[in-house]
Every structure is written in C-alpha cells, then in structure tokens.
Amino acid sequence: MAEDEYTDDELDDLSADQLLEIETLAFTATQQPTVSPHSTPPSDHGDQVIKIEEQPASAVYNGLQQTQTQTAPHPDHSGQVTSLDEQSASAVHNGPQQTQTQTTQPPRALPLRGSLDTMSVEDLQARVERIESDFRELSTAYEKSNGAVGVLRSKHTSLTKQFEHRILMLNKERNELVAKQKAELAACKHKEEQSRTNNLFMEQDIVREAGRPKQSRRVQKDNAGKTVRGTAATTPKKNRTAQFGDGFASDDVVMVSPSKARHRSKPSTPKHGAKRKRTAGEASPSRTLPLSEPAEPVQINDPMSIDLPEDTYGAFLENVAKDDDKFKFLQRLMRHRPFGQRETTFEALTKYALPSEPTRLLSSTVYDNLARYRGDAEGFAMHYCHVLVSLWQDCLRERYFAPVRFFLDSLQFVLAFLPLEKTASLAEEVVPVVQSTADPVLPPEGEAVKDSLMLKNLDVQNLDVQDLDILNLDAGPQSELRKNIDLLESISLLLTIARSCVGSYEAKALFWQKMNEHVCLITLWTTQPLPVIQATLQLLSTSPTDTTFGAIIAHADPEKAAKKQSEQENELINRLITLLRHPPTAPSSNSSTSTSSAPYSATTIADLRLSTLQALTSLLPHKHGVVLLAKHPAFLGNLLHMLNSTIATLYSTAPHTPLHSALTRVINIACRLAHAVLCTYPEAADRRSLLAAVPGAGHAHLVGLTRLAFAEEKGALERGWEDEVVNMAHALLDEYLSPDEGDALMRVFGSGKSA
C-alpha cells in the first residue's frame, strides 16, 4: 500500500530540473528551526493547504512553489513555516517513517511545525510522562500544603476557643470576687451602723442616769454595809435601832393614848429620798377642783344623721366604694400565690434583683412604683400591669429570665379582673414582650424556614414530622431556660389577650400585626408538647379576618406583603393537615416538658383532632377563609380521608365511652366542614382534581360519605350522628355520583341499614 503511494505515473512527465527543485524544496523545509508548539500561530491558509495523496505531482510542484513564496520572511512571523491542517499534518508526520526503507525515493511529505519535525514519538511520550510526573508532584505538594493549612486552622480554632473559655472563666472569677467583696463591704457597713446605733443608745442611757435624783440618806445608810469589804464571811447585822430594847418587836407594841387614836394618826411627811414623779397614767391623789360652770356635754353626731344634699351623699359613697375597690384589689395581689408555690408573688420577688442593680430587689421596685400612684381606683390595676411589663422588659434586656414565670402568673391573675377593652389595650405592650420571652426556647427562624421548605418539597399526605426531630432543645443552656420560661404560660397569656380583642376589628388587627408569623408555625409542630399545640390551636382560632388568617405581615411593598401572607397561610393549613392525618402518638423525646414517654391515648388524639377541626371551622364565616381551604391542593382529600378512618375507628369502639363521644363529634364537624367548603363557593373547589391530588382520597371519600348517608336507622354505634350531617352526606353524594352509581351504592349498603 505504501509503495503504491510513491509510484505514480505522473512523475515520469516531470523534467529533471523540476524533480531537482522538488528535492531542494523538501530538504529546505526539513532544515527549518524548531519552534515551540505554544508559540506557533494558528494557520490561516484555509484551502491553500496541499494534500499530497489527493493531487498530481504537477499540482504538488506548483503548490510547493506557492508555499515557498508565502513562507517568505514576515515582520511578525520570520523563520516560520505555514502550518497544515490536522489531516495533512498526520500524513506528513507518517511520511518519513515510510520512506526509511526507500532511500531512493524523494520525500514527498511537507514539513511539520517545530517539535513535531525534530522529536520522535518516544521523546514526546517521555516528555508527557515528565509533565505528568511534575503534575503529580505539584498535586502532592498542594495537598500537603492544604493539610498543613488545615492543621494550622484547627490549632488556631482550638486556641481561640481555649482563649475565649479562659476569658469567660476569668470574668466569672472576677464577678465572684467582686460580689464577695461587695458582700463583705455591706457586712462591714452594717456592723458600723450597728455600732453607731449602740453608741447612741449608750450615750442616751448615760444622760438619763445622770439626770436621775439622788437616793435618800436612809437608803444610802441601808446600803452602806453592802460594800466590797462587807463581802467577808461574817454574821449579818441589822442596821436598825431598837426602840424599846426589851427583846420584843416594836411593831407589835401599840401606843394607847386617849387623846390620839391610831385611826386618827396622819402619815408623816415622806423623806427626800422617797420622792418620785407621778407618771402620766396614774391618777392624781387629790380630788378634782370643781369648776365655776359645769362643762356642757359634747354631742357626737351620727354621720348618717347629717343632712347633706342627695348628690353630695351619693358622690361620697361612690368615692368610698372606689377606694375600697382599690384596697380590695391590693389585698388580692398581696395574697396571691403562683401555682405550685407556697409563698406569695411579692415574697418570691424578694429573692431576685437585676444584675445591674444587685442591691435593689424587684419587690422594692414594685412597692415604690405602686406607692407613687396618684390616680383613681379604676386605673390601679392597669398601673400595676404597666409596672410589671416595664420590669419584665428590664429583665429581658439583661437576659435575666429567673423571675419571668412570676411576671407571667401575676399578669394572668390581674387580667382576670380587668374589663375586655382594658385587656385589649395592653396588646401593643405585652405581645412583643411575651414573644421575646418565648424566642429563647423556640428553634431559630432559620430552622423554621428550612422546615417550611421541607414541607413544600414533600407530599402533604406522606408527611411525618416525627421523623424530622429538629426541635432538640435539651442541649446547652436551653434546658436551663425551660426551667424559668414556661412556653405554655406564654401562649396562654397571648390567648387571654387575643380573646379580649375578638370583639373589635381594630384591636384584633393590632394584636395579629404584633404577632410574629413563625411563632404559630413552630408551636404547631408535633414535636411540641400536646398542651402547647392545643393552646396554639385555640390562639389561631381567634385570628381569621375578612382578608387574613394568622399573623398579619406588614411590608412596604404591597405585592411582597400579599405574597408572604399567602405563603404563611398555606403553611398554617399544612400544619393543620399534618395534625389531622399524622397527629403525635407519644411525647417527643426532645421535649423537656414531657414527664414520660408513654404513648397518647386514642381519646387524647381524638381531642387534638377536634381542636384542629375547630381551628379550621373558624375560617368558615369569612369568604377568604373558605376560598383558602377550597383552593388548597391537599386539604379536602386529607379531610375526607381522615373522616373515613374516624368512622372505621368508631365501629371498633365500645359505645357510651369518652372515646366514642369524641369520635362522634369529630365526624359531625368534619362532614360539616367538607360540605361548607364544597357547597358555599362551588366554583372555587374542583372536587375531582382535589381528590386525585391525595392518593386513596377518592375511594375513602365515597366509603365515608356512604356510611354517613345510609345511617337512617341509627344503632348504638351511630348514636350521636346529627340528622343534618346525614343529609349533608346525601347532598355531597348526589352532587358527585351519577344515578347509576348511586343505585349501585344503594344495592351495596342497602336501604335503612347502617354499614
């Protein structure tokens, strides 16, 4: 094959001069200097490339001449040869290898660029191996440098943590030392004040003793023997003189005188030493001197007998009643004890003080603020609430959560005595404080957003948030915070204020504008304690308005605000659907409030579903709420699926039990809710597409509604189903089924018999 390429008949037509010129040109082309492949400019000759295998010898000769003229020295490309295309280059490169055995034939291949002309395949392979070896060495060096950098970075991180820990320990030691020194200083000041007080008392005693009168001489004479020298062991002697000296007591001798009887004797004048001042309580020994005119008796008028105008008397009684109410309220506050505590609220506050003012107790702050109140009795309770909220804000500002539970309990106690309008007026001040208190024991907003995205990516009917296990609040300081912050009490206080705002649209809008949209979303997770979930459901039942559901999101851009509001409402519906289809079966292991890991009873789960349905039912009075439920892709299918499973559970439950009663209420409310969503605004709900969106919902929907519809003669298990609910089930089936399908269902279930 190679020999055929070099034996062409057309070579015979060339003259000797032309052959010589071809050889000279070929030799000249092989003597070009080696040029690096990287420095060779790309070929731009296009169609002028000479293909030896396809052209005759004359054409090759003419092409070589043209190539030689084109490869003349150029200012920018001197000494370079015009490059060939890839096909010609491969042919030229293979040419010298084929002509090694045919030395008599002239070389017909055109020269290659630079290194391809002078280097063999082995050299190129060796060069490639060297390049790969260098690359591997550089990669190894790069990995080593990265490892060294990682080691240095880890050392730097550990040293930084050690330094921060050391700083914290030093700060703690310094704070303890400062506190100890302050305590010692306070003790020294207390001792100094006590000593000063004792000195003042001693000085007063000295002055009092110096002002007393001297004792009588007789007393001094009687006490003369009581000296230090008289303490010797001698026979005591009486310091008195015998009047008669006859051996008998002189007291028994009575002097009889006809002129001076004993009963007429007057007492002698007392001596100087026996004098004493009469106290104010003693009566005068002498008789009262009579006055010239007898004193008139003082007449004490009865206040009820004073003639006053009727309006003055009524105002007087009203003021007395108001003051009495204020003192009654203060008495209630002083006697109030938090739940589970033996001491009152004010006694408990004496144990706490702000870190910035350790010497001033919280109880002292409350007393001082109450003492400065100068208003009427009606505003006293509001003033006390403002004092508590202000003190609460100070504690949150200093991250001091120990007395927070007393603030929650005391505010809940006071709000029970306030009118609804006054309780609603506290929403703007109390709601942000309560949410700031609950934030430390809730997952961060980033976790809530992540969970929201997880809900969007999962099918709602397959949700099982017990597997997500994201609310791990027992790690770190969270367990300590939960001892001082009761999440259930916080939600209960918000619920009390929200219920007081229901009567006023402005108050309700203000309350839900102050609410954070993530609070209800997080507290509705099944990993939360069951009482917290139920309290949140009751709180959510107070939120529906004509245009919103849940927290009202405010934004400068109305379009962004509407978009965020819609996303939040759909997330709330997703949470409620999860509680209907996949309620928590046992307390979460991450919940520090759970006292045991025993699973919830069936009655407890039924009560939770009932609370969830009541929260959904609160949307029905508003068109916005009904349309929101009708357009949600997963609500109707999951609701009817839950209805069918509840009816199946009812048939396996004994009648006249709490569980049977709870399941009956769930069935009645679920059927009413489905009928309202499908029949109030039928243009907003496409039943077939909504049922197809949830697997198994179409079959469950037919079975559940048919069991309800054909329960005219109710037995023991069906007792409690409302007649209106049965009629609603009939109406839903008539609207969905054709006459033939209805007849088939009647043949299956029979007429007048329950399933």
Long-range contacts (C-beta under 8 A, 24 or more apart in sequence): 2-98, 3-102, 5-53, 5-98, 5-108, 6-99, 6-102, 6-105, 6-108, 8-56, 8-57, 10-56, 10-57, 10-58, 11-57, 13-57, 13-58, 14-57, 14-58, 14-61, 18-61, 19-106, 21-61, 22-60, 22-61, 22-64, 22-106, 23-106, 23-107, 25-64, 25-65, 25-68, 26-106, 26-107, 26-108, 28-68, 29-81, 29-110, 29-111, 30-107, 30-111, 30-117, 32-79, 32-80, 32-81, 32-111, 32-117, 33-79, 34-114, 34-115, 34-117, 34-118, 35-79, 35-80, 35-113, 35-114, 35-115, 36-114, 36-115, 37-113, 37-114, 37-115, 37-116, 39-114, 40-80, 40-83, 40-113, 40-114, 41-77, 41-80, 42-83, 43-82, 43-83, 43-84, 43-85, 45-70, 45-82, 45-83, 48-82, 49-84, 49-85, 49-88, 50-84, 50-88, 50-110, 51-87, 51-88, 51-91, 52-88, 52-91, 52-92, 52-95, 52-108, 52-109, 52-110, 53-91, 60-108, 64-110, 67-110, 81-111, 81-113, 83-113, 84-110, 84-112, 89-113, 89-116, 179-358, 182-358, 186-359, 213-275, 214-273, 215-273, 216-271, 216-272, 216-273, 216-274, 217-271, 217-273, 218-271, 218-273, 219-273, 220-273, 322-376, 322-377, 322-378, 323-377, 325-377, 326-377, 326-380, 329-377, 329-380, 329-381, 329-417, 330-370, 330-380, 332-413, 332-417, 333-384, 333-410, 333-413, 333-414, 336-410, 336-413, 338-405, 338-406, 338-409, 338-410, 339-409, 345-406, 345-409, 345-410, 348-403, 348-406, 349-403, 349-406, 352-402, 352-403, 354-394, 354-395, 354-398, 354-400, 355-398, 355-400, 356-398, 362-391, 362-403, 365-391, 366-391, 381-414, 381-417, 381-418, 381-422, 382-418, 382-422, 382-425, 382-426, 384-414, 385-411, 385-414, 385-415, 385-418, 385-426, 385-430, 386-429, 388-414, 389-426, 389-429, 389-430, 389-433, 392-433, 392-437, 393-433, 396-433, 396-436, 396-437, 401-437, 401-440, 401-481, 401-484, 401-485, 402-484, 404-437, 404-484, 404-485, 405-484, 405-485, 405-486, 405-489, 408-434, 408-437, 408-486, 408-489, 408-490, 408-493, 409-489, 411-493, 412-489, 412-492, 412-493, 412-496, 415-493, 415-496, 415-497, 415-500, 420-500, 420-503, 421-500, 421-504, 423-496, 423-497, 423-500, 424-497, 424-500, 424-501, 424-504, 424-507, 424-511, 425-507, 426-497, 427-497, 427-501, 427-507, 427-510, 427-511, 427-514, 428-510, 428-514, 430-493, 430-497, 431-494, 431-497, 431-511, 431-514, 431-515, 432-514, 434-490, 434-493, 434-494, 435-515, 435-516, 435-519, 437-485, 437-490, 438-485, 438-487, 438-490, 438-491, 438-519, 440-478, 440-481, 440-485, 441-473, 441-478, 441-481, 441-482, 441-485, 441-487, 442-487, 442-518, 442-519, 442-522, 442-523, 443-470, 443-471, 443-473, 443-522, 445-518, 448-518, 448-521, 448-522, 451-521, 451-525, 452-521, 452-567, 452-571, 455-571, 455-574, 459-634, 460-574, 460-577, 460-578, 460-581, 460-634, 460-638, 460-694, 461-581, 461-634, 461-637, 461-638, 461-641, 461-694, 461-695, 463-574, 463-577, 463-578, 463-581, 463-582, 464-582, 465-525, 465-526, 465-527, 465-578, 465-582, 466-526, 466-527, 466-582, 466-584, 466-585, 466-588, 468-527, 469-527, 469-588, 469-590, 470-525, 470-527, 471-522, 471-525, 471-527, 471-528, 471-588, 471-590, 471-591, 472-590, 473-590, 473-591, 473-592, 474-590, 474-592, 478-592, 479-592, 482-592, 482-593, 487-523, 487-529, 487-532, 487-593, 488-529, 488-531, 488-532, 488-535, 488-593, 491-523, 491-532, 491-535, 491-536, 491-539, 492-535, 494-539, 495-535, 495-538, 495-539, 495-542, 498-539, 498-542, 498-543, 499-542, 501-542, 502-542, 505-545, 508-542, 508-543, 508-545, 509-545, 509-552, 512-543, 512-545, 512-548, 512-550, 512-551, 512-552, 513-551, 513-552, 513-554, 515-551, 515-552, 516-551, 517-550, 517-551, 517-553, 517-564, 517-568, 519-551, 520-550, 520-551, 520-572, 520-575, 521-568, 521-571, 521-572, 521-575, 524-572, 524-575, 524-576, 524-579, 525-575, 526-578, 526-579, 526-582, 526-583, 526-584, 526-588, 527-584, 527-588, 527-590, 527-591, 528-588, 528-591, 529-587, 529-588, 529-591, 529-593, 529-594, 530-584, 530-587, 530-600, 530-604, 530-608, 532-593, 533-579, 533-584, 533-608, 534-607, 534-608, 534-611, 537-579, 537-611, 537-612, 537-614, 537-615, 538-611, 538-615, 540-572, 540-615, 540-618, 541-614, 541-615, 541-618, 542-618, 543-618, 544-618, 544-619, 544-621, 544-622, 544-624, 544-625, 545-622, 545-624, 546-622, 546-623, 546-624, 547-624, 548-624, 549-619, 549-624, 549-625, 549-628, 569-628, 570-632, 573-628, 573-629, 573-632, 573-635, 574-634, 576-612, 576-615, 576-616, 577-634, 577-635, 577-638, 577-639, 579-608, 579-609, 579-612, 580-609, 580-612, 580-613, 580-638, 580-639, 580-642, 581-638, 581-641, 581-642, 583-608, 583-609, 584-608, 602-649, 602-659, 603-658, 603-659, 603-662, 606-646, 606-659, 606-662, 606-663, 606-666, 607-662, 609-642, 609-646, 609-666, 610-662, 610-665, 610-666, 610-669, 613-666, 613-669, 613-670, 613-673, 614-669, 616-673, 617-669, 617-672, 617-673, 620-673, 620-676, 620-680, 623-681, 626-676, 626-677, 626-680, 626-681, 626-684, 627-681, 627-684, 629-677, 630-677, 630-678, 630-681, 630-684, 630-685, 631-684, 631-685, 633-690, 633-693, 634-693, 634-694, 635-677, 635-690, 636-674, 636-677, 636-678, 636-685, 636-687, 636-690, 636-691, 636-697, 637-690, 637-691, 637-693, 637-694, 637-697, 637-701, 638-694, 638-697, 639-670, 639-673, 639-674, 640-674, 640-691, 640-697, 640-700, 640-701, 640-704, 640-705, 641-694, 641-696, 641-697, 641-700, 641-701, 642-670, 643-667, 643-670, 643-671, 643-674, 643-700, 643-701, 643-704, 643-705, 644-700, 644-701, 644-703, 644-704, 644-707, 645-700, 646-670, 647-704, 647-707, 647-708, 650-717, 651-717, 651-755, 653-717, 655-716, 655-717, 655-719, 660-717, 660-720, 661-720, 664-719, 664-720, 664-721, 665-720, 667-708, 667-721, 667-725, 668-720, 668-721, 668-722, 668-725, 671-705, 671-708, 671-725, 671-728, 671-729, 672-725, 672-728, 674-732, 675-728, 675-731, 675-732, 678-732, 678-735, 679-731, 679-732, 679-735, 687-736, 702-733, 702-745, 705-729, 705-732, 705-733, 706-733, 706-745, 706-748, 706-749, 706-755, 707-749, 707-754, 707-755, 709-733, 710-745, 710-746, 710-749, 710-750, 710-751, 710-752, 710-753, 710-754, 710-755, 711-754, 711-755, 712-752, 713-752, 713-753, 713-754, 714-754, 715-754, 717-754, 718-754
